[in-house]
């Protein structure tokens, strides 16, 4: 039957991708990527907070502290409140330094992803550094904008949008529409980010595919990992007792590790499909 044969073909594709994932030691690359992303996150957070200070929006910091009290343990909350209090005073130097450090570290993670994707697609890096570095920096900027937009779509639910509607002069129809389109729009943005990475970063010539199986698989695994880690953090709260304030960092690093592994596994799926299309595999 067509359905059965399709399931068998998909299962065989996944098996081949997993075997290639192990053969290329992609888990090692995923660990390195996760660590480099973690290094770039803290300068990016400082840059974001300093940017909000420069925009003169003090009410945002009050909102941030209120929500931090809900989700953070007291030990971490004291550090957050102290940092936010210090950042309330405009600091142009912090804004510039945070932006430069965050961009440099994040673009380094992108260049590591370039190397991993070259290995996935069997490519040899022949682009000079004056090509790779600008590409990595531009991709980092575009990726940051897409991820921030996707995070806003996922975090701002109908109730939050309804409370913001009077300030933003939004109609009830827009709020109702928001509740329907925010999840598909977030999925599309994440798929666009992954598909762009698969197209731009490796040193290979292949067409751009927004809805490639690998991109959708990576996004699906990312959503499942996000849900699982969120559920773990809410149900099994003993990690904060055992590890203290470092527990949140451990959970974050685990989440980043799963996310980068999903990204590389999706690339392996696309690579297997391309190899089969070129009839290099039986």
Buried (B, 14 or more C-beta within 10 A) or exposed (E): EEEEEEEEEEEEBBEBBBEBBEEBEBBEBBBBBBBBBBBBBEBBEBBBBBBBBEEEEEEEBEEBBEEBEEEBBEEBBEEBBEEBEEBEEEBEEBBEBBBEBBBBBBBBBBBBBBBBBBBBBBBEEEEEEEEBBEBBBEBBEBBBEBEEBBEEBBEBEEEEBBEEBEEEEBEEEEBEEBEEEBEEBBBBBBBBBBBBBBBBBBBBEEEEBEEBBBBBBBBBBBBEBBEEBEEEBEEEEEBBEEEEBEBBEEBBBBBBBBBBBBBBBBBBBBBBBBBBEEEEEE
